Amino acid sequence: MNNEADSNCTDTGAGSKAVPFCMISAAAKIVKPGQTVRIKTWAHYDENVVIDRSGEPGKPITFTADTEDFSSAAYLEFGRSLTISAASHVAVRGLHSYGGVHVRRSTDVELDRVYVANGNSAGLVIGEGSVGVRAVRSRLVGVRVEGGARGTVLSRNHLEVNFERGVDVIDAPETAVTNNTLVSACGTTISVRGAASSGSAVFNNVLFTWPTNCASAAPRKGIEVAASATPGTRADYNLITGPELKSTPYTWGGTGYQTPAAFAAATGQGAHDILAPDFNKVGAKDGSPTIDSGDPTAPGVLPTDIYGKPTADDPRVANTGKDGGYIDRGAFETQDVLKGVTLSIDPAWAPAGTAVKATAVPEGRWPTGLTYHYDFGDGTAPVVTKATTAEHVYSSPCACVAKVTAVNGVGEKVSSFDQPAKVTTAGPLTTAFTVTPLLPTLSDPFTHRLPLTVSVDTDDTAAPWPVTSTDVDFGDGTKGHIDNLGDLRHTYKMPGTYDVTVTMEDAKGAKSTAKRSVKVEYAPSGYVATEPFRLLDTRTTNAPVQGGTATTVALPVGGLAVPGHQLSGSMAVAVLNVTVTGATEDTHLSVWPSGQPRPVTSNVNIKAGGTSSNTVTVPIGAYGTVSAQLNSGKAALILDFVGYYQPNIGQRFSPVTPTRVVDTRTTGGALGGGQTRTVKVAGVNGIPADATAVALNLTGTGATEQAHVIAYPDPAKRPTTSNLNVEPGKDKSNQAIVPVGPNGTITLFTNSGSTHLVVDAVGYYGKDGKASFTPVVPKRLADTRTTGKVAPGATTTVSGLPANAIGAALNVTATESTGPGFLTVHGFGTPRTSASSLNTLPSLTVPNHVMTPVGDGKVSVFNSWGGSNHVITDLLGYFTQS
């Protein structure tokens, strides 16, 4: 049965799950013995239903809501009724009717989990000679049993009684009204009358009477049995309560009785009845007199209550029911409500052969009535006991898992979470540990794993007893402590080889120490290009950099370190464009990871009053910061964030032989102030069309005034950062990593004057890139000031790079130049091209960030024919294939 819009129902079919009936009546016309009509739960049916077909003994016809639990039902629309007429062996479950249920001339009918009401009339009417009708575990608004109906059972129901007679038994012999909860206001709650109603039974009921002002002047009565119905009729184990007992609790044979004692003395009935003045203490709650006090042998007793819960023995309450029975009075059976059980093992860590004690702590109302099944997880049979503790001896070492299952008196079970039991081999405490780098796997602002972070893991220690103290000396002046085995994490400030010492103590006071040398180094990383943004401009903060004092700069390492720029919390290396301007004297600037000593290398060289810029690739230092310091004097510092490297994410790099992309001296003419020039960089010159970023060397020449140049991807979104500062009469270079824009292009812009630009490609990043980047502590590879100048037209070879490096990030500085010219850096053993890496000027020291191929662990530096130069080469990092 399913009449919902998408059910594909029809009343002319066979009534299958795929094509159900729309109406219950359609199924009622054809259902056969042993068949079940399943009615869609929560659906509403606008029909009067008549059931007049019969089942057979052992093969009933069943109508049921298709989810057979106690919280779901199917519904007849308001005012629609159910009639069972001249039928036998019929069961109806989980159906609600607000137009009443009528059972006529029928035999062996069960109404289970139904809700029945019918306005101001009795909701359920059983009559016309019906035999063996059972209304159980239901909610009923008024019941009338009449017309010679025999053997009717009303059991475990909740009845709302708002009529002159709530349960009215008239000329209906052998009717059993048992274990119901009845709520009444006016009239008589349970009435048995008529000469034919003899042999009836009223047992285990709970009657709540409320002090309502009734319209009728008829007297209020609890249980009434007319004189004509008393022969063979019995009443006992009932309980009557209410806030004000205005009714007469008992009327038997026309005489009223105000107490159970008077009732029993006069009639022999109700000897175990209770008149409870405090209704608040009555019900399925602790302390209620209904608990375990009913008659389990009463006619019509069911093994389950209105919710389907079994009869349960509350171990905290004496069994005062008949013959020591423990059924509750009323429709509701008090339950254990067994929620859970926890398990502890003591000791949970010990050598084999040690006796351990398991302790169970149940969470329930009746903890004393539980049986415990202790499974110690070593293949031995569970220990079954009513005790909350059990002892066990493990015979051999194991990483066992113990569990306890608690079972209450009605068979409900709950099990504990697994409880590890570490059973060890007897012997001395012997410390063992491993040290492994902890690398990030995510790129988000809320995952923080800085470079040079390691895990010291002590789980391999041979520890027969629990370890109570682990102390780690990381070898860099810092220490760590935990109270057990496990791992400690530590971030070193700089790479190197460290002696790590671990000292452990166990629960028996034994101690053990182990020591090992650990090499800590930066991990290979991929590149993530970002939209450039200004990180610092001391011209606006009035806090210039100066000699002798380091300036700490917070990087956008996750969180809110740099408001508006929540980048990865695990970046390892930052790529910055660093500009120094307004220096008070000739000086140079160094940038390095915070927490490390200031290196002897430099990144930007500046003349007094001038402006100079350079790209800087620098590892992230302590607390996600880097440090910047002038050698001497003061100057303004401008830092632009360009991108970052991080292990396990980003794009790999492929170096290319330096290749000229554009030279405005031969193509397009000088770039004017306020103008832009779009240049194709991907899909040409060996750089694939799907490259995500390109590494370029930008050279400005022939500038008419001081200005800056910006290289950026999206022509519609020019950043406020800069890549190159140009000056009249000077050729100036700077390397830039620029994300690729639409159709493989980048856009060039200068803010004032005009300048020629020369752009050389030195590599690219993309999904088919070859190599990951490994940073190093800035390291000087070569300085010709100690070996002699590089003559015009000569080449010097710089070694000291890893043999497997295919590319390098260098800071190359030309100084003491005797004439204008340029340097070209290229892979050792590879042809030199006409592209330049930096431009040299007499009397100026000129640095530039250079990304170049590497050959056999070396690079070559060619000096043009302009004049002799000293060349200083510093290593920032290298690229290896991955």
Secondary structure, DSSP 8 states (H G I E B T S, - for coil): ---STTS---SSS---SSS--SSHHHHHTT--TT-EEEE-TT-EE-S-EEE----BTTB-EEEEESS-STT--EEE-TT--EEEES-EEEEEESEEESS-EEEES-EEEEEES-EE-BTTB-SEEEETT-EEEEEES-EEE-EEE-TT-BS-EEES-EEEE-SSEEEEEES-TT-EEES-EEEE-SSEEEEEESGGGTT-EEES-EEEE-----SS-S--EEEEE-GGG-TT-EEES-EEE-SS--SEEEEETTEEESSHHHHHHHHS--TT-EEES-GGG-SSSTT-TTTT-S-TTSTT--SB-TTS-B----TTS---SGGG----SSS--------EEEEEEESSEEETT-EEEEEEEEESS-GGG-EEEEE-SSSS--EEESSSEEEEE--S-EEEEEEEEEE-TT--EEE---EEEEEE--S--B---EEEE------STT----TTEEEEE-TT-B-SS-EEEEEEE-SSS-EEEESSSSEEEEE-SS-EEEEEEEEEEETTS-EEEEEEEEEE----BEEEEEEEEEEEEHHHHT--EEBTB-EEEE---STTSSTT----TT--EEEEEEEEES-SSSEEEEEEETTS---S--SEEE-TT-EEEEEEEEE--GGGEEEEEESSSEEEEEEEEEEEEETTSSBEEEEEEEEEEEETTTTT--EETT-EEEEE-SSBTTB-TT-SEEEEEEEEES-SS-EEEEEES-TT---S--SEEEBTTB-EEEEEEEE--GGGEEEEEESSSEEEEEEEEEEEEETT--EEEEEEEEEEEEEGGGT--B-TT-EEEE--S-TTEEEEEEEEEEES-SSSEEEEEEETTS---S--SEEE-TT--EEEEEEEE-BTTBEEEEE-TT--BEEEEEEEEEEEE-
